[in-house]
Amino acid sequence: MPIIVTDSNFEEVVLKSELPVMLDLWAEWCGPCRMIHPIINEMEKEFEGRAVMAKLDVDSNPMTSAKYGIRNIPTVLYFKNGKVVDKQVGAVRKKNFVKKLEKIL
């Protein structure tokens, strides 16, 4: 299960992570968000020890969503050394997520 990120633990979990972080910004009511959940869960197992998979509910955590200018969901942000290094907006195939993550490992 991906790590649940909130406005209060965002800095500790994402920005201070020693591993790259793939952060899924989503909402309960979002159909495309639910479509990519199984992909994120699979990737967590595949990249265990090499990357962190995390999820942030944009409705419950407006500060982080606003800070990164999230206007469309799902949005996946890729962090390395506390900085956003890539981004994917919308539901795409698993290979797209994997390619972006492998690029920053």
Beta strands, then each sheet from edge to edge (+ up, - down):
strand 1: 3-5
strand 2: 21-26
strand 3: 52-57
strand 4: 75-80
strand 5: 83-89
sheet 1: 1+ 3+ 2+ 4- 5+
end
